[in-house]
């Protein structure tokens, strides 16, 4: 049978595909820009008005990660959160684009970091779950390798028999939903490849987990009557193997721990802002003070020493520039045909940068206006005392809008990725049982 499509219908399809691709690219660009802004923030701003992302362990302790790796990790986690948000809306095609971007950013992180966190493994599961939803059979080989990476990563992060996870969290019930989804996807791929025996073996493991993890509606209602949320009830019951009393105690303890963590975080930020203000009163910019404090691991005396050393180095650089380096730079501009007074002023305004000075003179046809000449030259060092130049309001507003947009996709609950209702999994389990019971009469 041949399906004939009119030229008008074909043009409409192509137009819709083009518009869809354009929207996806715009979404990816906005997500990347928003999280790049967040990754560059150093904590010098007021945390109550300017959001700052900090990478911490499950106890809220900041992880010490090299700056380049930290930026990649923030972008990876940001794209992952955006992708998961789109998955919840059943926009699997758009979600997959963001998840693959997250995968690229994770590849820039060191193997030691990836083997110590489960984020990378969860991402691999989410990517293959999108393949399943989109029926992307062409991605079969890639899906198989991603599931293997996920399984290997879970083994490294959680340990044999999940003993490392048990030591850290005290229970393993909540993470078992990840293994349920892993085994279910492995069962599906085995069936598609024609390996029914392996598909049945994995599906049996899935059904065993499902019987333990599927929430008891009556117990859920009882916990919610006590004032706990649906998520808290579901995660609590799984953590305590369905024991109602233990779950209530567990949820209450978690609430208290979470509140104590927030309190410690508020106190830490308050102390940090006080120290930054103290250093700023000595004549340093808040950004320079925040950077120095970061390198000094919060020690105010060490931070002050760093600022002093940097200021001294900047002064030495200035002296050198005014000595042997200055005339050489000036001669380069004079050789290009610019006036001496204008060249000297351009070098002063650009901090001695010949390329920037040349561009400044070209932009102004070799003549600098009184307004330009009255401007102060930029600081030659990021750590010398200076006054801060505010960014333009339009740029600041646009950045704030971008940041607020990407923050909307970040779950406020640290275990949101474990809070699977198992509704989708239940449907796929039923489908798999149907396929396997009918043998090879039909295919996926």
Rosetta blueprint (number, residue, H / E / L):
1 X L
2 X L
3 X L
4 X L
5 X L
6 X L
7 X H
8 X H
9 X H
10 X H
11 X H
12 X H
13 X H
14 X H
15 X H
16 X H
17 X H
18 X H
19 X H
20 X H
21 X H
22 X H
23 X H
24 X H
25 X H
26 X H
27 X H
28 X H
29 X H
30 X H
31 X H
32 X H
33 X H
34 X H
35 X H
36 X H
37 X H
38 X H
39 X H
40 X H
41 X L
42 X L
43 X L
44 X L
45 X L
46 X L
47 X L
48 X L
49 X L
50 X L
51 X L
52 X L
53 X L
54 X L
55 X L
56 X E
57 X L
58 X L
59 X L
60 X L
61 X L
62 X E
63 X L
64 X L
65 X L
66 X L
67 X H
68 X H
69 X H
70 X H
71 X H
72 X H
73 X H
74 X H
75 X H
76 X H
77 X H
78 X H
79 X H
80 X H
81 X H
82 X H
83 X H
84 X H
85 X H
86 X H
87 X H
88 X H
89 X L
90 X L
91 X L
92 X H
93 X H
94 X H
95 X H
96 X H
97 X H
98 X H
99 X H
100 X H
101 X H
102 X H
103 X H
104 X H
105 X H
106 X H
107 X L
108 X L
109 X L
110 X L
111 X H
112 X H
113 X H
114 X H
115 X L
116 X L
117 X L
118 X L
119 X H
120 X H
121 X H
122 X H
123 X H
124 X H
125 X H
126 X H
127 X H
128 X H
129 X H
130 X H
131 X H
132 X H
133 X H
134 X H
135 X L
136 X L
137 X H
138 X H
139 X H
140 X H
141 X H
142 X H
143 X H
144 X H
145 X H
146 X H
147 X H
148 X H
149 X H
150 X H
151 X H
152 X H
153 X H
154 X H
155 X H
156 X H
157 X H
158 X H
159 X L
160 X H
161 X H
162 X H
163 X H
164 X H
165 X H
166 X H
167 X H
168 X H
169 X H
170 X L
171 X L
172 X L
173 X L
174 X L
175 X L
176 X H
177 X H
178 X H
179 X H
180 X H
181 X H
182 X H
183 X H
184 X H
185 X H
186 X H
187 X H
188 X H
189 X H
190 X H
191 X H
192 X H
193 X L
194 X L
195 X L
196 X H
197 X H
198 X H
199 X H
200 X H
201 X H
202 X H
203 X H
204 X H
205 X H
206 X H
207 X H
208 X H
209 X H
210 X H
211 X H
212 X H
213 X H
214 X L
215 X L
216 X L
217 X H
218 X H
219 X H
220 X H
221 X H
222 X H
223 X H
224 X H
225 X H
226 X L
227 X L
228 X L
229 X L
230 X H
231 X H
232 X H
233 X H
234 X H
235 X H
236 X H
237 X H
238 X H
239 X H
240 X L
241 X L
242 X L
243 X L
244 X H
245 X H
246 X H
247 X H
248 X H
249 X H
250 X H
251 X H
252 X H
253 X H
254 X H
255 X H
256 X H
257 X H
258 X H
259 X H
260 X H
261 X H
262 X H
263 X H
264 X H
265 X H
266 X H
267 X H
268 X H
269 X H
270 X H
271 X H
272 X H
273 X H
274 X H
275 X H
276 X H
277 X H
278 X H
279 X H
280 X H
281 X H
282 X L
283 X L
284 X L
285 X L
286 X H
287 X H
288 X H
289 X H
290 X H
291 X H
292 X H
293 X H
294 X H
295 X H
296 X L
297 X L
298 X L
299 X L
300 X H
301 X H
302 X H
303 X H
304 X H
305 X H
306 X H
307 X H
308 X H
309 X H
310 X H
311 X H
312 X H
313 X H
314 X H
315 X H
316 X H
317 X H
318 X H
319 X H
320 X H
321 X H
322 X H
323 X H
324 X H
325 X H
326 X H
327 X H
328 X H
329 X H
330 X H
331 X H
332 X H
333 X H
334 X H
335 X H
336 X L
337 X L
338 X L
339 X L
340 X H
341 X H
342 X H
343 X H
344 X H
345 X H
346 X H
347 X H
348 X H
349 X H
350 X L
351 X L
352 X L
353 X L
354 X H
355 X H
356 X H
357 X H
358 X H
359 X H
360 X H
361 X H
362 X H
363 X H
364 X L
365 X L
366 X L
367 X L
368 X L
369 X L
370 X H
371 X H
372 X H
373 X H
374 X L
375 X L
376 X L
377 X L
378 X L
379 X L
380 X L
381 X L
382 X L
383 X L
384 X L
385 X L
386 X L
387 X L
388 X L
389 X L
390 X L
391 X L
392 X L
393 X H
394 X H
395 X H
396 X H
397 X H
398 X H
399 X H
400 X H
401 X H
402 X H
403 X H
404 X H
405 X H
406 X H
407 X H
408 X L
409 X L
410 X L
411 X L
412 X L
413 X L
414 X L
415 X L
416 X H
417 X H
418 X H
419 X L
420 X L
421 X L
422 X L
423 X H
424 X H
425 X H
426 X H
427 X H
428 X H
429 X H
430 X H
431 X H
432 X H
433 X H
434 X H
435 X H
436 X H
437 X H
438 X L
439 X L
440 X L
441 X L
442 X L
443 X L
444 X L
